[in-house]
Amino acid sequence: MTRIVSKFGIAAALTLGMLSTAAAQTKPKTQPTKTVPVTKEAPGEVVTVHDTVTIVRRDTVTLYRRDTLTVTGPTVTRWDTVSVVSMPGWMDRGNGLYFGLGAGSYYPSGGIGGGQIPGYAFQVNAGVDPAGSPLGVRLTAGLARPDEEQVFSNGRGRPEVVNITGDLKLRLPIFKGTTFPMFSLYGVGGGAMVMFKDLYITTTPNAATGTGKDPVLYKGDHKWHDAFGWNAGGGAALQIGHKRELFLELRAINFAPSGFENPHQVPVILGINWY
C-alpha cells in the first residue's frame, strides 16, 4: 500500500513539473523553487520531491543600417550666352534732369553785322532728357557781348545782347552705342526772346526815297529793348565721366525789330552738362 501511494506521489510530482515547465515557456521569467511534499495516509515513509526549473530568456536586437548614395557620371559644363544688343546713341546717354554751363565766341550777321564785330558769349542751360525717348526740352539763357565796329564806336557803350530760348532737343540715333560709346549728336530749336542795348541795326531800304540800308543806333538811345524771334542749331556731346558730358554747340538766333533788317546771331559754345 505504501508503495502504491509513493508511486502516485511521484506521478503527481512529475505532472506538476511538466505543467511548471510549460508555464515557464509561456511566461519568460524565472520560477521559484517548488517543494511538493507527498505523505502517506498512515504513518510510514515520507517522499519529498524537489522540482527546480530555471528559464532565462534575453531578447537583444541590434539593427545597423547605412545608406550610402554615390552618384557618378560625366561632368556637365553649361555656357550662358550673352547677347550684345546695339542701342542708338541717344539711348546710351545720360537721362533725366540736367544743368549746363558754357562759354564761347559770338558772331553777329544780318542786320547787326554792319555795326558790330565778333565778340564772346556765356550760356546757362537746364533741361530734361527723358529715358527711353530721343525728344527732350531745354531752357537756355545766354549773354553776348560783340565788339563795336570802329566806324560806329563813338558815343556808345559796348553792345550787350541777352537771349532766352525755349527749345525742343532731339538726340539723333545716328551713332550706335557699341561703335561710338561716348559720342552723340543732337539738334535744338524753338522760340527766342532777345533783349539788347547799344546795338547798331541796319535799316530796311525805302523804295520811294532810295534811302536806308544803313546801320543806326536802335531808337537812338542806350536803353534796353526787346524783340521776339526764333533759334535753331545743333551740337555734339562727349561723355567724360559719370553723368557728365562735354558739348560743343552752334546755333542761329534771329529776331526782327520793326523797320530794320533781321539781325542774326551765331553763338558757338563749349560747355559741360551735369545729369
C-alpha positions in Angstrom: 0.0 0.0 0.0 2.8 2.3 0.9 4.5 1.7 -2.5 1.3 2.5 -4.4 0.9 5.8 -2.5 4.6 6.5 -3.3 4.1 5.9 -7.0 1.0 8.1 -7.0 3.0 10.8 -5.3 5.9 10.6 -7.8 3.5 10.7 -10.7 1.8 13.8 -9.2 5.2 15.4 -8.8 6.2 14.7 -12.3 2.9 16.1 -13.6 3.3 19.3 -11.6 6.9 19.6 -13.0 5.7 19.3 -16.6 3.0 21.9 -16.0 5.5 24.2 -14.4 7.8 23.8 -17.5 5.0 24.7 -19.9 4.0 27.7 -17.8 7.7 28.9 -17.8 7.9 28.7 -21.6 4.8 31.0 -22.0 6.0 33.5 -19.4 9.6 34.5 -19.9 10.6 34.8 -16.2 12.4 32.7 -13.6 10.2 30.5 -11.5 11.0 30.0 -7.8 12.0 26.6 -6.5 8.9 24.5 -5.6 8.9 21.8 -2.9 6.0 19.4 -3.1 5.7 17.2 0.0 3.9 13.9 -0.5 2.9 12.0 2.6 1.2 8.7 3.1 -2.1 8.3 4.8 -0.7 6.1 7.5 2.4 6.5 9.4 5.3 5.3 7.5 7.6 6.5 4.7 7.5 10.2 3.5 8.6 11.0 0.0 9.8 14.6 -0.8 10.2 15.7 -4.5 12.2 18.8 -5.3 11.4 20.3 -8.7 13.6 23.2 -9.7 13.1 24.8 -13.2 15.2 27.9 -14.2 14.5 29.6 -17.5 16.4 32.7 -18.6 15.5 34.5 -21.9 17.2 37.5 -23.3 16.0 39.3 -26.4 18.7 41.6 -27.7 18.0 43.0 -31.2 20.6 45.5 -32.7 20.0 46.8 -36.2 22.6 48.8 -38.1 21.6 50.5 -41.3 24.0 52.5 -43.5 22.6 54.2 -46.6 25.4 55.4 -48.9 24.3 57.2 -52.1 27.1 57.7 -54.6 26.2 59.4 -57.9 28.8 59.2 -60.6 28.5 60.4 -64.2 30.0 62.7 -66.7 30.8 66.4 -65.9 28.3 68.8 -67.5 29.5 72.3 -68.5 26.9 74.9 -69.1 27.6 78.0 -71.1 25.3 81.1 -70.8 25.3 83.0 -74.0 25.2 86.8 -73.5 23.8 88.7 -76.5 25.1 92.2 -77.0 22.4 94.5 -78.5 23.4 97.7 -80.1 21.4 100.7 -79.0 21.0 104.1 -80.7 23.3 106.8 -79.3 20.5 108.8 -77.7 19.5 105.7 -75.6 23.1 105.3 -74.2 23.4 108.9 -73.0 22.6 110.4 -69.6 18.9 110.8 -68.9 16.7 112.9 -66.7 17.1 116.5 -65.5 20.4 118.2 -66.3 22.1 121.6 -65.9 24.9 123.0 -68.1 27.3 125.9 -68.3 29.3 127.1 -71.3 31.2 129.9 -73.0 32.5 130.7 -76.4 32.5 133.1 -79.3 29.7 135.2 -80.8 29.3 136.2 -84.4 26.8 138.9 -85.5 25.4 139.0 -89.0 22.5 140.2 -91.0 21.0 143.4 -89.6 23.7 143.7 -86.8 26.6 142.6 -89.0 27.4 146.2 -90.1 27.6 147.9 -86.7 29.2 145.1 -84.6 32.1 142.6 -85.0 32.5 139.2 -83.3 32.9 139.0 -79.5 32.2 136.4 -76.7 29.2 134.8 -75.1 28.2 132.9 -72.0 25.4 130.3 -71.7 23.4 128.6 -68.9 21.0 125.8 -69.8 18.7 123.4 -68.0 16.6 120.7 -69.4 15.1 117.2 -69.3 16.1 114.2 -71.5 13.5 111.5 -70.7 14.8 108.0 -70.5 13.7 105.9 -73.5 12.8 108.9 -75.7 15.0 110.9 -78.1 13.0 114.0 -77.6 13.5 116.4 -74.7 13.1 120.0 -73.7 15.6 122.7 -72.8 15.6 126.3 -71.5 18.7 128.4 -72.3 19.9 131.8 -71.3 22.9 133.5 -72.9 24.7 136.8 -72.6 26.6 138.0 -75.6 29.0 141.0 -75.9 30.0 141.8 -79.5 32.6 144.4 -80.2 31.8 147.8 -81.8 32.6 148.4 -85.4 35.2 151.1 -85.3 33.2 153.4 -87.6 30.2 153.3 -85.2 32.0 153.2 -81.9 31.8 156.8 -80.9 29.2 157.9 -78.4 28.0 154.5 -77.2 28.9 151.7 -74.8 29.8 148.2 -75.7 26.8 146.3 -77.1 25.1 143.7 -75.0 22.6 141.0 -76.0 20.6 138.6 -73.8 19.0 135.6 -75.4 16.4 133.5 -73.7 15.2 130.5 -75.7 12.8 127.6 -75.1 13.7 124.6 -77.2 12.9 121.1 -78.1 16.0 118.9 -78.1 16.3 115.9 -80.4 19.0 113.3 -79.7 19.9 111.8 -83.0 20.1 108.0 -83.2 22.8 108.0 -85.9 25.7 106.6 -83.9 25.4 103.2 -82.3 26.5 102.8 -78.7 28.8 99.9 -79.4 30.6 101.8 -82.3 31.0 105.2 -80.6 30.1 104.6 -77.0 31.0 108.1 -75.7 29.8 110.3 -78.6 26.4 111.6 -79.7 24.7 114.2 -81.8 21.7 116.4 -81.1 19.6 119.2 -82.5 17.7 122.1 -80.8 15.2 124.6 -81.9 12.4 126.8 -80.6 11.3 130.4 -79.8 13.5 133.2 -78.6 13.2 136.4 -76.6 16.0 138.9 -77.3 16.9 141.8 -75.1 19.6 144.3 -76.2 21.1 147.7 -75.9 23.6 149.9 -77.8 23.1 147.9 -81.0 23.6 149.4 -84.4 21.0 147.8 -86.7 20.7 148.2 -90.4 17.5 149.8 -91.6 15.4 148.4 -94.4 15.7 150.3 -97.7 13.0 152.8 -98.6 11.9 152.1 -102.1 10.3 155.6 -102.5 13.2 157.7 -101.4 16.0 155.2 -102.1 17.4 155.8 -98.6 18.1 153.3 -95.8 20.3 150.2 -95.6 22.5 152.0 -93.1 23.3 150.9 -89.6 21.8 153.2 -87.0 21.7 153.1 -83.2 18.4 151.4 -82.4 15.9 154.1 -81.3 18.8 156.4 -80.8 19.3 155.6 -77.1 21.2 153.4 -74.7 18.3 151.7 -73.1 17.3 148.0 -73.1 14.9 146.9 -75.8 13.4 143.6 -76.6 12.0 141.6 -79.6 10.9 138.1 -80.3 12.4 135.6 -82.7 13.5 132.0 -83.1 16.6 129.9 -82.9 17.8 126.6 -84.3 21.1 124.7 -84.3 22.8 121.5 -83.1 25.7 120.1 -81.3 27.9 117.1 -80.4 28.3 115.6 -76.9 31.1 113.5 -75.5 30.8 111.6 -72.2 33.6 112.5 -69.8 32.5 110.6 -66.7 29.6 109.5 -64.6 26.6 111.7 -65.6 28.7 114.4 -67.2 29.1 115.3 -70.8 31.2 117.8 -72.8 29.2 119.6 -75.5 30.1 121.8 -78.5 27.1 123.7 -79.9 26.3 126.1 -82.7 23.0 128.0 -83.0 21.5 130.7 -85.2 19.3 133.2 -83.2 17.2 135.5 -85.3 14.9 138.4 -84.2 13.0 141.0 -86.2 12.7 144.6 -84.9 10.1 146.6 -86.9 11.6 148.7 -89.7 15.0 147.0 -89.6 16.8 144.2 -91.4 16.5 141.0 -89.4 19.6 140.6 -87.1 21.2 137.2 -86.9 23.4 135.9 -84.1 25.6 132.8 -84.1 27.0 131.8 -80.7 29.4 128.9 -80.7 29.5 127.4 -77.2 31.7 124.8 -75.5 30.3 123.6 -72.2 29.6 120.8 -69.7 26.2 119.3 -68.8 25.6 117.5 -65.4 22.8 114.9 -65.2 
